[in-house]
Amino acid sequence: MILLGAMGFLCSCGEKTESRSSPPSGLAEHAELRAWTMTRPMAGTAFTAHLYTNLPASEVEKALARAFEAAAALEKTLSCRDAASELNRLNNAPSGSPFPISRPLAQSLQLACRLAEETDGAYDPTLGPCIRLWHRARSRGELPAEAERLQALAASGHEKLKIAETTATKLVPGMRIDLGGIGKGMMLDAMASELRQSGIPRYLLTDTSDLLAGEPPPGKTAWEYKDSGGKIIPLLNEAASTSGGNRQNIVIGSRSYAHVIDSRTGLGIRADLPPATVHAPTAAEADARATAAAVRAARCAPPQREMKEACQTQ
């Protein structure tokens, strides 16, 4: 785990740039590689693809279109923002009985539940009731009532969700699944898969908090991003994700809370700690594990005075 204040990447990509006249580092095989960049708003943020390829322009444009379409289709399946999404149909279904779901949703939920188990619930995709309650608390500027908080926690917990190949069963009433802590990473992975199938292995895909790198730019050994201290971090055929800390904060009473929810308390984690960044083989895994790292860091930090009573009730 690397603690960062913010993530930024370093590259020299341009929109449909011309071929290089002199290949860097004397690598003749890179002579025809051109840099491309495309950005599209999705999932409440901006997704950007940076890539190098010697494919014809028409093939690159089609490949980029397929990559963004794959991410958009996955968002339509996994979104909590879209009332008509397949995930929300599952959320609105009654508990206690298997509910039919598509293979893509089943695979996404299986991955999310596996990562929840591996992180001992520090990342948990079933915190929808707590997230809803926390959004309301943030809008009101006050902590939720104790009874409401305990009720939301009772309706959460990855061990209370059973996933089969084509069905999902919520074992408790009121459970709502929220894939906000992993969904954007899944979308980046879907984009990468499409690009590789199109013969484009040199790419860097980004959203607000996630990076997914393929093969390096021409003349480089890796893509690079800069941490808050100015240190350059290489990224090659892997992902990095940042969570927690200084984004989407709210001050209630004398404490600042982050948007990330602790599955033990049902409240936002403290926002005065540095955000957590992790590397992983896929963007989905990095996304979830970064959330878990931020939650664990907050749990290990000494509680602030005004929160001691709340911590002692857990």
C-alpha positions, -999 to 999 in steps of 0.1 A, spaced: 0 0 0 12 35 -9 -2 65 8 -9 93 -16 -25 127 -15 -36 125 -51 -29 104 -82 -17 119 -115 -2 103 -145 26 114 -168 25 107 -205 28 125 -238 -5 115 -254 -23 137 -280 -56 134 -299 -48 116 -331 -12 127 -333 9 121 -364 35 93 -366 69 100 -350 95 111 -374 123 97 -353 116 67 -330 127 72 -294 157 52 -281 164 41 -317 136 16 -316 126 13 -353 96 -9 -345 79 21 -328 82 43 -359 46 41 -369 31 42 -334 7 71 -329 -8 85 -297 -45 87 -292 -67 101 -264 -104 98 -259 -126 109 -229 -162 101 -222 -184 109 -191 -196 77 -174 -206 66 -138 -206 102 -126 -170 109 -136 -148 111 -167 -132 80 -182 -101 85 -204 -82 62 -227 -46 70 -237 -31 46 -262 -3 41 -287 -9 20 -318 1 17 -355 -34 5 -365 -52 25 -392 -73 54 -379 -106 37 -388 -97 6 -368 -85 27 -338 -118 46 -338 -138 14 -339 -117 -1 -311 -122 29 -289 -159 29 -296 -161 -8 -286 -141 -2 -254 -163 27 -242 -195 8 -253 -184 -22 -232 -179 1 -201 -212 18 -207 -231 -16 -210 -215 -27 -177 -225 5 -160 -261 0 -172 -260 -34 -155 -242 -24 -123 -254 12 -117 -272 22 -85 -279 56 -101 -301 41 -128 -335 30 -115 -339 6 -144 -305 -11 -140 -304 -49 -135 -287 -43 -101 -316 -22 -89 -341 -48 -101 -323 -72 -78 -322 -46 -50 -360 -41 -53 -367 -79 -54 -380 -96 -22 -355 -113 1 -353 -149 9 -358 -163 -26 -334 -168 -55 -338 -139 -80 -327 -146 -117 -298 -124 -128 -276 -123 -159 -242 -139 -162 -224 -105 -162 -241 -94 -130 -235 -128 -114 -198 -127 -122 -195 -91 -109 -212 -100 -77 -191 -131 -72 -159 -111 -76 -172 -84 -52 -182 -110 -26 -148 -128 -29 -129 -95 -23 -152 -87 6 -144 -121 21 -106 -116 15 -107 -82 31 -128 -94 61 -155 -70 51 -134 -38 50 -147 -37 15 -184 -48 13 -207 -46 -17 -239 -49 5 -236 -16 23 -264 0 3 -286 6 33 -257 23 52 -248 43 21 -284 56 17 -286 65 54 -252 82 53 -262 103 22 -293 115 42 -272 122 72 -248 143 51 -276 163 35 -290 170 70 -256 177 86 -262 154 115 -253 118 124 -281 92 119 -302 81 148 -288 50 166 -318 28 158 -316 37 121 -278 30 120 -283 -4 136 -311 -13 113 -290 -4 82 -261 -25 96 -285 -55 101 -295 -53 65 -259 -53 53 -231 -79 53 -216 -98 23 -222 -132 41 -259 -125 38 -258 -125 0 -257 -158 -19 -247 -158 -56 -251 -187 -80 -245 -189 -117 -278 -173 -127 -294 -163 -94 -288 -141 -63 -305 -145 -29 -306 -118 -3 -310 -135 30 -322 -105 50 -349 -79 43 -338 -44 33 -305 -54 17 -293 -32 -11 -262 -39 -31 -239 -10 -41 -210 -16 -64 -197 19 -62 -164 7 -46 -156 -17 -74 -178 -8 -104 -156 18 -121 -126 -6 -118 -147 -33 -135 -155 -8 -163 -118 -1 -169 -111 -38 -170 -138 -42 -196 -123 -14 -217 -88 -30 -215 -102 -64 -226 -117 -48 -257 -85 -29 -266 -64 -60 -263 -88 -80 -284 -85 -52 -310 -47 -56 -311 -40 -25 -289 -18 -36 -259 -3 -1 -252 -28 19 -231 -35 38 -200 -71 39 -188 -82 63 -161 -111 76 -141 -112 99 -111 -94 75 -87 -82 45 -108 -55 38 -133 -51 7 -155 -20 3 -176 -11 -21 -203 22 -22 -222 43 9 -220 45 39 -243 72 38 -270 107 43 -256 95 38 -220 96 8 -197 63 17 -180 36 43 -177 42 66 -148 21 85 -122 32 110 -96 24 108 -59 17 138 -37 54 141 -27 64 143 -64 77 107 -65 73 90 -99 57 55 -97 59 31 -126 28 12 -137 31 -17 -162 3 -43 -169 -14 -35 -136 -38 -12 -119 -36 14 -91 -65 29 -72 -69 55 -45 -96 57 -19 -106 77 13 -90 108 27 -96 142 12 -124 137 -14 -162 143 -9 -158 152 28 -185 165 52 -181 181 86 -206 171 112 -201 185 147 -163 188 151 -153 160 128 -147 156 91 -160 124 75 -150 109 41 -175 93 17 -162 58 23 -183 37 47 -169 15 74 -189 -17 75 -185 -20 113 -201 14 121 -222 22 91 -206 57 91 -182 75 69 -145 70 79 -126 99 93 -113 122 66 -82 136 83 -61 106 73 -41 103 40 -59 84 12 -48 49 5 -34 37 -28 -29 1 -38 -16 -18 -69 -33 -49 -82 -35 -70 -113 -69 -57 -123 -86 -23 -118 -116 -40 -101 -94 -56 -75 -74 -24 -70 -106 -4 -66 -120 -27 -39 -87 -32 -21 -81 6 -20 -114 10 -2 -105 -18 22 -71 -2 29 -87 32 36 -112 16 60 -85 -4 78 -63 27 82 -92 45 98 -99 16 121 -63 15 133 -60 52 139 -66 65 174 -102 76 177 -109 113 180 -123 125 213 -158 131 200 -160 97 185 -148 76 214 -183 68 226 -195 57 192 -164 35 188 -169 18 221 -204 7 211 -190 -15 183 
